[in-house]
Amino acid sequence: MQNLLVMKFGGTSMGTPESIRSVAAICKEQSARRPTVAVVSAMSKVTDLMLETMFHAERGDEASFSENLRRLRRRHEETCSALIPEEFQPEIRDRLEALLARFDRIVRGMAMLRERPPRALDEAVSLGEALSATLLAGYLESTGQTAAVVLGSEVIITDPIHGNATPRMELTAFRAKEGILPLLTGKIFPVVTGFCGATEDGHITTLGRGGSDFTATILAAGLDASEVWIWTDVDGIMSADPRVVPDAIVLPEITYSEAAELAYNGAKILHPRTLLPIAERSIPLWSKNTFNPSFPGTRIVNHTQNGDGARAVTSSKNVVLISVDPASASVNPNAVMARCLDAVARVNAEVLAFSSSSYRQSFCLLVRRDELADATRSIETALSLELNHGYIRPLDINDDVGLLAIVGEGMKGTPGLAGRIFTAISREQVNIIAISQGASELTIAIIVRRDGVEKAAKAVHAECGLGAAGLSPL
């Protein structure tokens, strides 16, 4: 189908009756122009509430999980009352009730078992998106736009890895075309639930962090879409976090690689693997603001015409540095590094930066704070023999650190860039603990003390001329 648009709306876009009306207006406007598919997240904070409810159920805390169930029901019933005209409410309430009752049954089953099986957890948490999709489709119907809820589990086929499934693209393309194109041909607006898929035999899975964004790009690839629009509550992808760097600007255009690096290094934008399905097919993606729809946003493509130098700076304090220091020359450092990285991979933790010493053969790796416990446990298990016999010193965990990443396709081969960046940081009296740069020269990752992250980000942003008042990027 030609000129197909896939749009995804995040939790804040679906968070209130007023915002859902804005989403519906965008959907109607675009579907009047060309074939359009919407993908929706759960209402803001609903996924967290569902996970907390299941945690209480696992612990057998009936008072807490019952109160959460009431909160979940009240949130959606009140939204339905404020959003849907009275004559349409009975049918929509019935649909919501069926979904809420299903979640209730799963939670109470967990309370009986005192555990949260991954398969049941995925099935339960996927209902958040089904609830929000029901509200949006119901409201569209009430305005005269024929709409239908399409469950992500019906059109996205994945492997059986619960909590972080990977799509099987050929099967998904077939299912998506079979399930969605007939709706578009029949002038029915599809509202697809994000975040979830299913195995070929029908077991519901979830797609991990950024799952609803991932749903949109998976469908765009499977349906041969012309564009993807990701609607959030910000105007686009910025040259830095405006809470840290006040004069940060919205970037009109960046590459898939730049966007992936920014996300990987802490920017709260698209998850890196979200971009893979569309990058392979050169499908452009726009990052837009639901609450400022006239603003053009940021376009993400394969190649841009940007000049030399950095494009953006991102920073994160949500990181921890793990250092491994051999105590004996008899230890094969390359084997230790390989086993350490394999141990981190086994628990699906991401290594944000890696640096090693050529003399002492010590090395350090940076991980996200919420992945530290799993990462250290896995490393200690993998290196247990060396640790127990003193061939490797106990792991050194430094949580007083932060990550600064400077990203830009144009940095490759730019003379003096690294020197200017380091000089800018040193002028702020911020000590650099470790540096990591890949062969592509797309990103320079710098680890500094936690209290110096913001000063370093501002200094580098200014030095590279990335702000509203700055010069052109280096």
Secondary structure, 3 states (H helix, E strand, C coil): CCCCEEEEECCCCCCCHHHHHHHHHHHHHHHCCCCEEEEECCCCCHHHHHHHHHHHHHCCCHHHHHHHHHHHHHHHHHHHHHHCCHHHHHHHHHHHHHHHHHHHHHHHHHHHHCCCCHHHHHHHHCHHHHHHHHHHHHHHHHCCCCEEEECHHHHCEECCCCCCCCECHHHHHHHHHHHHHHHHHCCCEEEEECCEEECCCCCEEECCCCHHHHHHHHHHHHCCCCEEEEEECCCCCECCCCCCCCCCCECCEEEHHHHHHHHHCCCCCCCHHHHHHHHCCCCCEEEEECCCCCCCCEEEECCCCCCCECCEEEEECCEEEEEECECCCCCCHHHHHHHHHHHHHHCCCCCCEEEECCCCCCEEEEEEHHHHHHHHHHHHHHCHHHHHCCCECCCEEECCEEEEEEECCECCCCCCHHHHHHHHHHHCCCCEEEEEECCCCCEEEEEEEHHHHHHHHHHHHHHCCCCCCCCCCC
